Amino acid sequence: MQPSNNLKITLRHHLIFWLIYFLLNILRWGNYFDNYEYSLKSNLVGFPIHMILCYLNIYVLMPKLVFKRKYLSYLLFLILSLISMVFIKFNLTYFLISNNVWPEGPSFIQNVTFSYAVDMMIGELYVITFVTAIKITMDWLQEQKRVTALEKTQLETELLFLRTQISPHFFFNTLNNIYSLAIEKSDKTPKLLLRLSELMRYLLYETKSKRQSLEKEIICIENYLDLEKIRYGNLLKINTTISGDISDKKIAPILLLSFIENAFKHGANNNSGKVNIDIDFNLVENFLYFTISNPISEDKIISERVENSSGIGLTNVKKRLELGYNSEDYQLSIENKNQIFVVKLKIKV
């Protein structure tokens, strides 16, 4: 695992850590013995041993044994390392510094004793534990940062995917309508092409950010509705009302359009007669109260799908709300009463 740059432990960090630790130890034992020269010499002997044991533990024994759950082997090697350290430290101190190898001990010794060995091993374990705790903490922080970055990337990818899920059938039907009108040389053809162009431009270039201007979102919806009006003709009646100040308000792009598309998919597309769709945008302070209602077909399958709210469009919207907003920033209500499907959304803008 490659750690994050701002959490990576470099050689400079190692040097600074050991230098500070070394100086503090000199001051500590120098004050204890009232002999700073002896403290300096004993730490010059002891610190290479500290470092070897610490790095042996965190870079060899733990990765190869602890992380592979070979706990018994780990304990055996650690104990052998500590015992080896005791004899090495005893001899280095005895021959390089003083024959009084344990001045803080209860008595003068000339050989390795059980009490000396235990005291030295406990001291080394303290250093090993301290360094290992730092390493484990840094590794944990790196892993948390990596997981957080991965989750963020996944969420952004999922949100981007969800934003693009406008039904391809809509575009196919619109293109077929353009083709038919072009053959008839209808005056509606240029207007239809313009609306489709504006809608596609918005979907391609204006939906990449997390929030988009509510005004642009409503213009996008109006273009969509204009295309559907041309498609359905006199069979479709859309009542749209906008109240409140929509300027300088932001919303997740294509969020509301998914509700509009769903109204046509499960409303207008499944009704052979006239269809009324009511859409209301009401701005109150920092919240948009959006309502859309449309009739639904008597077809049992369609009714069950709507009642269970299992359509792809609505599932898409619910997922986007969960990913893009805090729970206290929106309220979604979906109802089916007397074959009228009503969606109410209160959302912070």
C-alpha positions as CSV (number, residue, x, y, z in Angstrom):
1,M,0.0,0.0,0.0
2,Q,1.3,3.4,-1.0
3,P,0.7,5.8,1.8
4,S,-0.6,9.3,1.2
5,N,2.0,11.9,0.7
6,N,1.1,14.0,3.8
7,L,1.2,10.9,6.0
8,K,4.2,9.1,4.6
9,I,7.0,8.5,7.2
10,T,10.2,9.6,5.5
11,L,13.9,9.1,6.5
12,R,13.8,12.7,7.8
13,H,11.0,11.7,10.2
14,H,13.0,8.7,11.4
15,L,16.1,10.8,12.1
16,I,14.2,13.6,13.9
17,F,12.3,11.0,16.1
18,W,15.5,9.2,17.2
19,L,17.5,12.4,17.7
20,I,14.8,13.8,20.0
21,Y,14.4,10.5,21.8
22,F,18.2,10.3,22.1
23,L,18.6,13.8,23.6
24,L,15.8,13.3,26.0
25,N,17.3,10.0,27.2
26,I,20.7,11.7,27.7
27,L,19.1,14.4,29.8
28,R,17.0,11.9,31.7
29,W,19.8,9.5,32.7
30,G,22.4,12.3,33.0
31,N,20.2,13.9,35.6
32,Y,19.6,10.5,37.3
33,F,23.3,9.6,37.5
34,D,24.4,13.2,37.8
35,N,26.9,12.2,35.1
36,Y,26.1,13.4,31.6
37,E,29.2,12.0,30.1
38,Y,28.3,8.5,31.2
39,S,24.7,9.0,30.0
40,L,26.0,10.0,26.6
41,K,28.3,7.0,26.3
42,S,25.6,4.5,27.5
43,N,23.0,5.9,25.1
44,L,25.5,5.8,22.2
45,V,25.7,2.0,22.9
46,G,22.1,1.5,23.7
47,F,20.4,3.4,20.9
48,P,21.7,1.4,18.0
49,I,20.3,-1.7,19.8
50,H,17.0,0.1,20.4
51,M,16.8,0.9,16.7
52,I,17.7,-2.6,15.4
53,L,15.1,-4.2,17.7
54,C,12.4,-1.7,16.8
55,Y,12.9,-2.0,13.0
56,L,13.3,-5.7,13.3
57,N,9.9,-5.8,15.0
58,I,7.9,-3.4,12.8
59,Y,9.4,-4.3,9.4
60,V,10.2,-8.0,9.7
61,L,8.6,-9.8,12.6
62,M,5.2,-8.2,12.5
63,P,4.6,-8.3,8.7
64,K,5.9,-11.9,8.3
65,L,4.5,-13.4,11.5
66,V,1.9,-11.2,13.3
67,F,0.0,-10.2,10.1
68,K,0.0,-13.9,9.1
69,R,-1.3,-14.9,12.5
70,K,1.8,-16.8,13.4
71,Y,1.7,-15.5,17.0
72,L,3.7,-18.3,18.6
73,S,6.6,-17.9,16.2
74,Y,6.5,-14.1,16.7
75,L,6.8,-14.5,20.5
76,L,9.6,-16.9,20.1
77,F,11.6,-14.7,17.8
78,L,10.9,-11.6,19.9
79,I,12.2,-13.3,23.0
80,L,15.3,-14.6,21.3
81,S,15.9,-11.1,20.0
82,L,15.6,-9.6,23.5
83,I,17.9,-12.3,25.0
84,S,20.5,-11.6,22.3
85,M,20.2,-7.9,23.0
86,V,20.9,-8.5,26.7
87,F,24.2,-10.2,26.1
88,I,25.3,-7.7,23.3
89,K,24.4,-4.7,25.5
90,F,26.2,-6.2,28.6
91,N,29.4,-6.8,26.7
92,L,29.5,-3.5,24.8
93,T,28.9,-1.6,28.1
94,Y,31.5,-3.7,29.9
95,F,34.3,-3.3,27.4
96,L,33.5,0.2,26.0
97,I,32.1,2.2,28.9
98,S,32.5,0.7,32.4
99,N,32.7,-2.6,34.2
100,N,29.8,-1.3,36.3
101,V,27.3,-2.2,33.6
102,W,24.2,-1.6,35.7
103,P,24.7,1.5,37.9
104,E,21.0,1.9,38.5
105,G,20.7,-1.7,39.7
106,P,20.7,-2.9,43.3
107,S,24.3,-4.1,43.3
108,F,27.5,-4.2,41.3
109,I,27.5,-7.2,38.8
110,Q,30.2,-8.6,36.5
111,N,28.1,-11.3,34.8
112,V,24.6,-11.3,33.3
113,T,22.1,-12.0,36.0
114,F,18.4,-12.8,35.8
115,S,17.5,-9.5,37.4
116,Y,19.7,-7.6,35.0
117,A,18.3,-9.5,32.0
118,V,14.7,-8.9,33.0
119,D,15.3,-5.2,33.6
120,M,17.0,-4.7,30.2
121,M,14.3,-6.7,28.4
122,I,11.5,-4.6,30.0
123,G,13.3,-1.4,29.0
124,E,13.7,-2.7,25.4
125,L,10.0,-3.8,25.3
126,Y,9.0,-0.3,26.4
127,V,10.9,1.2,23.4
128,I,9.7,-1.4,21.0
129,T,6.1,-0.9,22.1
130,F,6.3,2.8,21.8
131,V,7.7,2.8,18.3
132,T,5.4,0.0,17.2
133,A,2.4,2.0,18.5
134,I,3.5,5.0,16.4
135,K,3.9,2.8,13.3
136,I,0.5,1.1,13.7
137,T,-1.2,4.5,14.3
138,M,0.4,5.9,11.1
139,D,-0.5,2.8,9.1
140,W,-4.1,3.1,10.4
141,L,-4.3,6.8,9.4
142,Q,-2.9,6.0,6.0
143,E,-5.4,3.2,5.5
144,Q,-8.3,5.4,6.7
145,K,-7.3,8.1,4.3
146,R,-7.0,5.6,1.4
147,V,-10.4,4.1,2.2
148,T,-11.9,7.6,2.5
149,A,-10.4,8.6,-0.9
150,L,-11.6,5.4,-2.5
151,E,-15.1,5.8,-1.1
152,K,-15.2,9.4,-2.3
153,T,-14.1,8.3,-5.8
154,Q,-16.7,5.6,-5.8
155,L,-19.4,8.0,-4.7
156,E,-18.4,10.6,-7.4
157,T,-18.4,7.8,-10.0
158,E,-21.8,6.6,-8.9
159,L,-23.3,10.1,-8.8
160,L,-21.9,10.8,-12.3
161,F,-23.4,7.5,-13.6
162,L,-26.8,8.3,-12.0
163,R,-26.8,11.8,-13.4
164,T,-26.6,10.4,-17.0
165,Q,-29.4,7.9,-16.6
166,I,-32.0,9.8,-18.6
167,S,-34.0,7.3,-20.6
168,P,-32.5,6.6,-24.1
169,H,-36.1,6.0,-25.3
170,F,-36.8,9.7,-24.9
171,F,-34.0,10.6,-27.3
172,F,-35.0,7.8,-29.7
173,N,-38.6,9.0,-29.7
174,T,-37.6,12.6,-30.1
175,L,-35.4,11.8,-33.1
176,N,-38.2,9.7,-34.7
177,N,-40.5,12.7,-34.2
178,I,-37.9,15.0,-35.9
179,Y,-37.6,12.6,-38.7
180,S,-41.4,12.4,-39.2
181,L,-41.7,16.2,-39.0
182,A,-38.8,16.7,-41.5
183,I,-40.5,14.4,-44.0
184,E,-43.7,16.4,-43.6
185,K,-41.7,19.6,-43.9
186,S,-43.4,20.8,-40.7
187,D,-42.6,24.3,-39.3
188,K,-42.1,22.6,-35.9
189,T,-38.9,20.9,-37.0
190,P,-36.5,23.8,-36.3
191,K,-38.0,24.4,-32.8
192,L,-37.8,20.7,-32.0
193,L,-34.1,20.6,-33.1
194,L,-33.4,23.7,-31.0
195,R,-35.0,22.3,-27.9
196,L,-33.2,19.0,-28.3
197,S,-29.9,20.8,-28.9
198,E,-30.3,22.9,-25.7
199,L,-31.3,19.9,-23.7
200,M,-28.3,17.8,-24.8
201,R,-25.9,20.7,-24.3
202,Y,-27.1,21.0,-20.7
203,L,-26.8,17.3,-20.1
204,L,-23.3,17.1,-21.6
205,Y,-21.7,20.3,-20.2
206,E,-23.8,21.6,-17.3
207,T,-24.2,18.5,-15.1
208,K,-20.6,17.7,-14.1
209,S,-20.6,19.8,-10.9
210,K,-22.3,18.7,-7.7
211,R,-24.7,21.7,-7.7
212,Q,-26.2,23.5,-10.6
213,S,-28.2,26.7,-10.9
214,L,-31.9,26.1,-10.2
215,E,-32.7,28.5,-13.0
216,K,-30.8,26.4,-15.5
217,E,-32.3,23.2,-14.1
218,I,-35.8,24.7,-14.7
219,I,-34.9,25.8,-18.3
220,C,-33.7,22.2,-18.9
221,I,-37.0,20.9,-17.7
222,E,-38.9,23.4,-19.9
223,N,-37.0,22.2,-22.9
224,Y,-37.8,18.6,-22.0
225,L,-41.5,19.5,-21.6
226,D,-41.5,21.4,-24.9
227,L,-40.2,18.2,-26.7
228,E,-42.9,16.1,-25.0
229,K,-45.6,18.6,-25.9
230,I,-44.7,18.3,-29.6
231,R,-44.6,14.5,-29.3
232,Y,-48.1,14.2,-27.6
233,G,-49.8,17.2,-29.2
234,N,-53.3,18.0,-27.9
235,L,-53.4,14.9,-25.8
236,L,-51.0,16.4,-23.3
237,K,-51.7,19.3,-20.9
238,I,-48.9,20.5,-18.6
239,N,-49.6,23.0,-15.9
240,T,-46.4,24.6,-14.5
241,T,-46.3,27.1,-11.7
242,I,-43.2,28.8,-10.3
243,S,-43.4,31.0,-7.1
244,G,-40.7,32.6,-5.0
245,D,-37.2,33.8,-5.9
246,I,-35.3,31.1,-7.9
247,S,-32.2,33.2,-8.5
248,D,-28.9,32.3,-6.8
249,K,-30.3,28.9,-5.8
250,K,-28.4,25.6,-6.3
251,I,-29.6,22.0,-6.8
252,A,-28.1,18.7,-7.8
253,P,-28.3,18.6,-11.7
254,I,-31.0,16.5,-13.4
255,L,-32.5,15.6,-10.0
256,L,-35.9,17.1,-10.7
257,L,-35.8,16.0,-14.4
258,S,-35.9,12.4,-13.2
259,F,-39.3,13.0,-11.6
260,I,-40.5,14.7,-14.8
261,E,-39.3,11.7,-16.9
262,N,-40.9,9.3,-14.5
263,A,-44.3,11.1,-14.9
264,F,-44.2,10.5,-18.6
265,K,-42.8,7.0,-18.4
266,H,-45.5,5.7,-16.1
267,G,-48.2,8.3,-16.8
268,A,-48.5,9.7,-20.3
269,N,-46.9,6.7,-22.0
270,N,-49.5,4.4,-20.5
271,N,-52.6,6.4,-21.1
272,S,-54.4,6.5,-24.5
273,G,-56.5,9.5,-23.7
274,K,-55.8,13.1,-22.5
275,V,-53.2,13.5,-19.8
276,N,-52.8,16.3,-17.3
277,I,-49.5,16.8,-15.6
278,D,-49.2,19.4,-12.8
279,I,-45.8,20.7,-11.8
280,D,-45.2,23.2,-9.0
281,F,-42.0,25.0,-7.9
282,N,-42.4,26.9,-4.7
283,L,-39.4,28.6,-3.1
284,V,-39.6,29.4,0.6
285,E,-36.4,30.9,2.1
286,N,-33.7,28.3,1.4
287,F,-36.0,25.4,0.5
288,L,-37.6,24.3,-2.7
289,Y,-41.0,22.7,-2.4
290,F,-41.4,20.7,-5.6
291,T,-44.6,18.8,-6.5
292,I,-45.5,16.9,-9.6
293,S,-48.7,14.9,-10.1
294,N,-49.8,12.7,-13.1
295,P,-52.4,10.1,-13.8
296,I,-51.4,6.5,-13.9
297,S,-52.7,3.6,-16.0
298,E,-55.2,1.1,-14.6
299,D,-52.9,-1.6,-15.8
300,K,-52.2,-3.8,-12.8
301,I,-48.5,-4.2,-13.5
302,I,-47.9,-0.5,-13.8
303,S,-49.9,0.2,-10.7
304,E,-47.9,-2.3,-8.7
305,R,-44.7,-0.8,-10.0
306,V,-45.7,2.7,-9.0
307,E,-47.1,1.7,-5.6
308,N,-43.8,-0.1,-4.7
309,S,-41.8,2.9,-6.0
310,S,-39.5,0.5,-7.8
311,G,-39.1,2.3,-11.1
312,I,-35.6,2.9,-12.2
313,G,-36.1,6.7,-12.3
314,L,-37.4,6.9,-8.7
315,T,-34.7,4.5,-7.4
316,N,-32.2,6.7,-9.2
317,V,-33.4,9.8,-7.5
318,K,-33.6,8.3,-4.0
319,K,-30.0,7.0,-4.4
320,R,-28.8,10.5,-5.6
321,L,-30.5,12.2,-2.6
322,E,-28.8,9.8,-0.2
323,L,-25.4,10.3,-1.8
324,G,-25.6,14.0,-2.4
325,Y,-27.5,15.4,0.5
326,N,-27.6,15.2,4.3
327,S,-30.8,13.6,5.6
328,E,-32.0,16.9,7.2
329,D,-31.7,18.7,3.9
330,Y,-34.5,17.0,2.1
331,Q,-37.8,15.2,2.5
332,L,-39.3,13.0,-0.2
333,S,-42.9,11.9,-0.3
334,I,-44.4,9.6,-2.9
335,E,-48.2,8.8,-3.0
336,N,-50.6,7.0,-5.2
337,K,-54.2,8.1,-4.5
338,N,-57.2,7.5,-6.8
339,Q,-54.9,6.7,-9.7
340,I,-53.0,10.0,-9.3
341,F,-49.4,9.7,-8.7
342,V,-48.0,12.5,-6.6
343,V,-44.3,13.2,-5.8
344,K,-43.5,15.9,-3.2
345,L,-39.9,17.0,-2.6
346,K,-38.7,19.5,0.0
347,I,-35.0,20.2,-0.6
348,K,-32.4,22.7,0.5
349,V,-31.3,25.0,-2.4
